[in-house]
Amino acid sequence: MKMFEMRRTAQRLLDYLQGFRTREDAYALAEREEKRPEDRGKAGEADFGKVLSNRDAFKDLNIGCIMDRVFEAVPRGLEKSKMNDRQFLENLFRYPVNDPGEIAERQEAIAELQGNEDLWTQVLAVKTSLDDCLYDERFSSSVYGLKSLQDAGNLVAFVSSIRRMQLPASVRLKRVRDLGARFDADEGFRDTERFIRELYIPYELGETIDGNTGFLRSITGVESRREFFNGNRLILEVTERLLVEEAFRHFINDEARAVELLATMESKFGSWHRELFGFKLSGFDLDKWGKSERRKYLDLMEYWLSLVNEAVYSRIPRLEVGDLAQELGFFLGAAALQREWAKGGIPVVNPTLVDKRERRAAILGSFNPSLITTLGGNRVVPNDILSDRDHNIFVITGPNNGGKTTYIRQVGQMYWLAHLGMGVPADRAELSLVDSLFTSFNAEDNTAEGTGLYLTELKRISQFTRPEPGQPRMTPYSVIFFDEFANGTDHQESVRRTRTILEHLSRKGVTAYFTTHKHEIADIVARGDLAGAVNLAAEVRHRNGGIETTYRIVRDAREMSYGHLQAEAMGITPESLQALLVEEVSQGLYPREDTRLGRMEETRKAGERGGS
């Protein structure tokens, strides 16, 4: 009978202690619904994934400027948060997606945060507290167990910040609220939250324990000893409340009572305090004594923390949130940038995305996103972007600095932002999903590889049309941007090769934007010799014998390059350069005989005599 009672007592004790084992379950964000098998393989929906691009496209289209503004719009206090958020944004911006469901959820969350500044502030608080959960390094080098206790405090703060969120409408932000609701409904978490709110935070236990474990290193100063004494008083008071108050009687296990933890701490603290305030030892001896006693104090604090952490982590589940902190950073930054555009008078809309096989874009009154980000909306001219299956190759002519390159960058940025799930600065926007975006912008000679400008461009085109395994391939659902292709060869070869490439793109059905000063190409389009091609022109106005650029791109038009007018305006004519040389000689900058002015004058006079 006695043996039976002993076994039953042992079993009760074992059951009791099992109640203080770390919880193995985890609370995580709800996952997005996977596409049903019967929905896979539909036209235009079989290959959702990343929008691919060539290595230079990100730079050529100036996407980095927009990414930087999205990052800078969100305040971050921890270096690891800044580093990981930046890395996440780099990856997200470099690889847009063409999954309409993913894009729609991003659009919904960003638009809601853009339009609701109170919610934006609340979500920022959630992200900040989540960053603390993930990256807070306080107490990482302190007594063992203190950081774990601080982590629990950060988790409570995170859940509390979710409670303060108003109920969002968007799916992505609702997931956050739902996660908080799971913690709220968890009895074990509520017990831990009571401990954190009533004891850990008010008594500043983290700072108190961390400070006291360091004071024994150097306690010769009176103020240092007083801080040590007062810190211990706080720790004793918390311990007493844990063991005596009804609300906490079962928070830590009975081992604390079995070893008479409170009495032991009172005795140990009392003996240390008597030494510190006995004023018997010299400063040197007191310092030496403190260092010898520090190990004992650390052992006591580690034991205290192990009991408390055991109580805490037996009650709270693990938190699994994946990239939530970084995702919220993107949503907040994109929303802040779009709100800035809107406050500057720029319209912002979420693009309607249609099947890639339609190859359609109808973006009306659109602004260049990178320009309005750097210059402000009042200095940027809006333009329309219109294309469809029958009209999707665009040859753009006009003078330098007339807006040709800016326009094709604008088109590229519209596609890029749309596939990131961001809004675009436009009155209205509808465009097809794409599988890849390519660029071929002017590049310098590649001396290291022994290739000139023209060969570099040809290699790039070859990579698009005959890619290596694993590299993106140009398809009818791709968009490509050429900025003054084939400038590194003679004019005839340039025109011939340009036509060859455009005819290939036309046959394949690729959407292409092509700026050029080769008016023979615009003539081919005007004659209707290139299927699907349309001429666009950077508009100019003639004024006082010169030209004025409007930065508007007009359809079914060709425009001269006006290089002669621009050269004349810059003083690059025979007459003006001759006058400049004569002026420099007359000013004595160098002798006339060291130039060819004399011989040129003699040649001119000889020609006049011969003519007479």
Secondary structure, 3 states (H helix, E strand, C coil): CHHHHHHHHHHHHHHHHHCCCCCCCEEECCCCCCCCHHHCCCCCCCCCCECEECCCHHHHCCHHHHHHHHHHCCCCCCHHHHHHHHHHHHHHHHCCECCHHHHHHHHHHHHHHHHCHHHHHHHHHHHHHHHHHHHCCCCCCCCCCHHHHHHHHHHHHHHHHHHCCCCCCCHHHHHHHHHHHHHHCCHHHHHHHHHHHHHHCCCCHHHHHHHHHHHCCCCCCHHHHHHHHHHHHHHHHHHHHHHHCHHHCCCCCCHHHHCCHHHHHHHHHHHHHHHHCCCCCCHHHHHHHHHHHHHHHHHHHHHHHHHHHHHHHCCCCEEECCCHHHHHHHHHHHHHHHHHHHHCCCCEECCEEECHHHCCEEEEEECCHHHHHHCCHHHCCCEEEEEECCECEEEEECCCCCCHHHHHHHHHHHHHHHHHCCCEECCEEEEECCCEEEEECCCCCECCCCECHHHHHHHHHHHHHCCCCCCCCCCCCEEEEEECCCCCCCHHHHHHHHHHHHHHHHHHCCEEEEECCCHHHHHHHHCCCCCCEEEEEEEEEEECCEEEEEEEEEECCCCCCCHHHHHHHCCCCHHHHHHHHHHHHHCCCCCHHHCCHHHHHHHHHHHHHHHC
